[in-house]
């Protein structure tokens, strides 16, 4: 993300540090659905942007002038290795979101949070009643 910084990658730190870390419990599934859909859209946009039919657009003076003032984070790579490295952060984000969804399905917390099952005070009272102090 450091090498491809731009407006298109700006929602990630805002979502993760501005919302997800401020939640009392972990974010609900709708939050991760939003991040997953945005990441898939971004991957498709980056892939289409690297097709050879748009090569003239990335080389045009109007795009270069716009890119000089407002960095979008779009690049045109010719080599496959460079393209994979360019898309790797979003690919990793998608993989980790899917792993998180698999884990939450396995433990039964996909559709609810821990707060829905039991509040913190109820959990403390349960542990005290079980003799754990």
C-alpha positions as CSV (number, residue, x, y, z in Angstrom):
1,X,0.0,0.0,0.0
2,X,2.9,2.3,0.6
3,X,4.1,2.1,-3.0
4,X,0.6,2.4,-4.4
5,X,-0.7,5.1,-2.1
6,X,-3.5,7.2,-3.4
7,X,-7.2,8.1,-3.1
8,X,-8.4,4.5,-4.0
9,X,-6.5,3.0,-1.0
10,X,-7.5,5.7,1.4
11,X,-10.7,4.0,2.7
12,X,-8.7,1.1,4.2
13,X,-7.1,3.1,7.0
14,X,-10.2,5.1,7.6
15,X,-12.4,1.9,7.9
16,X,-9.9,-0.1,9.9
17,X,-8.5,2.5,12.3
18,X,-11.5,4.9,12.2
19,X,-14.3,2.4,12.7
20,X,-13.2,-1.1,13.4
21,X,-10.8,-0.4,16.2
22,X,-13.3,1.9,17.9
23,X,-15.9,-0.8,18.1
24,X,-16.4,-2.2,21.7
25,X,-16.5,-5.7,20.2
26,X,-15.4,-6.8,16.8
27,X,-17.2,-5.4,13.8
28,X,-20.3,-7.1,12.6
29,X,-20.4,-9.1,9.3
30,X,-21.9,-6.2,7.4
31,X,-18.7,-4.2,7.9
32,X,-16.6,-7.0,6.5
33,X,-19.0,-7.4,3.6
34,X,-18.5,-3.7,2.8
35,X,-14.7,-4.0,2.9
36,X,-14.8,-7.2,0.8
37,X,-17.0,-5.7,-1.9
38,X,-14.9,-2.6,-2.0
39,X,-11.7,-4.7,-2.3
40,X,-13.2,-6.8,-5.1
41,X,-14.3,-3.7,-7.0
42,X,-10.9,-2.2,-6.5
43,X,-9.1,-5.4,-7.8
44,X,-11.3,-5.5,-10.9
45,X,-10.8,-1.7,-11.5
46,X,-7.0,-2.2,-11.2
47,X,-7.1,-5.2,-13.5
48,X,-9.2,-3.4,-16.2
49,X,-6.9,-0.4,-15.8
50,X,-3.9,-2.5,-16.8
51,X,-5.4,-3.9,-20.0
52,X,-3.6,-2.8,-23.2
53,X,-6.7,-0.9,-24.5
54,X,-6.3,1.7,-21.8
55,X,-2.5,2.1,-22.3
56,X,-3.1,5.3,-24.3
57,X,-5.3,6.7,-21.5
58,X,-2.5,6.3,-18.9
59,X,0.0,8.0,-21.3
60,X,-2.2,10.9,-22.2
61,X,-1.2,14.4,-21.0
62,X,-4.6,15.0,-19.3
63,X,-4.3,11.9,-17.1
64,X,-0.7,12.7,-16.2
65,X,-1.6,16.3,-15.3
66,X,-4.5,15.1,-13.2
67,X,-2.3,12.4,-11.6
68,X,0.3,15.2,-10.7
69,X,-2.3,17.1,-8.7
70,X,-4.4,14.3,-7.3
71,X,-2.7,10.9,-6.8
72,X,-5.3,8.2,-7.5
73,X,-3.0,5.3,-7.0
74,X,-3.5,3.8,-10.5
75,X,-0.5,2.6,-12.4
76,X,0.0,0.8,-15.7
77,X,2.4,-2.2,-15.5
78,X,3.6,-4.1,-18.5
79,X,5.4,-7.0,-16.6
80,X,3.2,-9.6,-14.9
81,X,5.4,-9.7,-11.8
82,X,5.0,-6.0,-11.3
83,X,1.2,-6.3,-11.8
84,X,1.0,-9.0,-9.2
85,X,3.0,-6.9,-6.7
86,X,0.7,-4.0,-7.5
87,X,-2.4,-6.0,-6.7
88,X,-0.9,-8.1,-3.9
89,X,-2.1,-5.9,-0.9
90,X,-5.7,-6.1,-2.0
91,X,-5.4,-9.8,-2.7
92,X,-4.0,-10.3,0.8
93,X,-6.9,-8.2,2.3
94,X,-9.4,-10.4,0.5
95,X,-7.7,-13.6,1.7
96,X,-7.6,-12.5,5.3
97,X,-11.3,-11.4,5.2
98,X,-12.3,-14.8,3.9
99,X,-10.2,-16.5,6.5
100,X,-11.9,-14.4,9.2
101,X,-15.3,-15.4,7.8
102,X,-14.4,-19.1,7.8
103,X,-13.2,-18.9,11.4
104,X,-16.3,-17.0,12.6
105,X,-18.5,-19.6,10.9
106,X,-16.6,-22.4,12.6
107,X,-17.0,-20.9,16.1
108,X,-20.6,-19.8,15.5
109,X,-20.1,-16.1,15.7
110,X,-20.6,-15.1,12.1
111,X,-24.1,-13.6,12.5
112,X,-23.7,-12.2,16.0
113,X,-21.0,-10.6,18.2
114,X,-19.9,-11.6,21.6
115,X,-22.0,-8.7,23.1
116,X,-25.2,-10.3,21.6
117,X,-24.5,-13.5,23.5
118,X,-23.5,-12.1,26.9
119,X,-22.6,-8.7,28.2
120,X,-19.3,-8.1,30.0
121,X,-21.0,-7.8,33.4
122,X,-22.9,-11.0,32.9
123,X,-19.6,-12.8,31.9
124,X,-17.9,-11.5,35.1
125,X,-20.8,-12.7,37.2
126,X,-20.7,-16.1,35.5
127,X,-17.0,-16.4,36.2
128,X,-17.5,-15.4,39.9
129,X,-20.3,-17.8,40.3
130,X,-18.1,-20.6,38.9
131,X,-15.5,-19.8,41.6
132,X,-13.0,-18.0,39.4
133,X,-11.8,-14.8,41.0
